[in-house]
Amino acid sequence: MQSPRQSLAPHETEIVTAYNQDPRGLTVDVVYSTPGAGQAVFMANDYPQFDTDGTRTTDPDHYFISSYIDGYYPNLSVGYHLSAV
């Protein structure tokens, strides 16, 4: 896995790549702090089904994360958008 940057400025994007040869799958989560004391947690799972369950923000009064799956095993591709409420 290539580690993500420590921080992202508004409107910046990040591509995180992870590899796994285990046929049972892989889970990746990346956590960023948000202004204040909140966190944005981005998760992707490719076993036993493909989903982004676990993606969340700890400050739902101020931030919302939408996600979409754009590719599947063996090349799972997921996009996220963090927006202010």
N, C-alpha and C positions, 0 to 999 in steps of 0.2 A: 504494500500500500504506500502510495505517496502521501505524506502528511499534508494536511491543509495548512494554509497560512494561519497565523495567530489571530488576525483580525481582518474584517472587511469594512470598507467605508460604504456609505449609502450609494446604491446603484452599481456596486462592484459585483462581479461574479467569481465563482470558484469552481474548478473542476477537480473532483477527488476521484482517483482511480484506485480500485482494489482488485486483486486477483486471488483466485482460489481454485484449486484443482479437486477439492472435496466434492463429490457428487451430491452430498447432503445439503450443500448450499453455503451461504455466507450472509452475515448481517454486518452492516456498516453504520456507525453513528458518528456524527460530527456535531460538536456543541460550540456555539458562539455566545458570548455575553451580549446582552442588549443594554441600551442606556438605562440607568437605574440599577436594580439588582436582578434583572431578569435574565433568562437564557432562551435561546432558540436551539432546539434539538432536531436535527435532520437525520432520519433513519431510513434505511432501505434493506429489505430482506428478499432473498431469492430462494427460499425454501419454506415449507413444501410448496408454497405458492408465492407469487410476487406481490409485495405490498410495501407500503410506507407506514405501516402501523408503528406507533411510537413517536412519530413526528409530532412535535408540540412546541408550545412556548409556555414558559412559566409565568408570563405576564399577559394573559389573554385579554385584559382590559385595554391593552395598548398595541398588541401585535397579533397577527394571524399568519399562519403558514399554509399555503396551498401547494399541492404536489401533483405530479403526473408521472406515469410510467411510460417510457418511450421505446423501450427495448427489453427483451427477455433473455433468459438463460440461453447461451452462456455469456451473453453480453448485456446484462441488465443496465439500463440507462434510465435515470430518474432525474427530474427537474423539480426545483422548489422555488417558491417566491415568498419572501417575507415582506409583509406590508403592515403599515400602521392602521389601526382600527379607526 
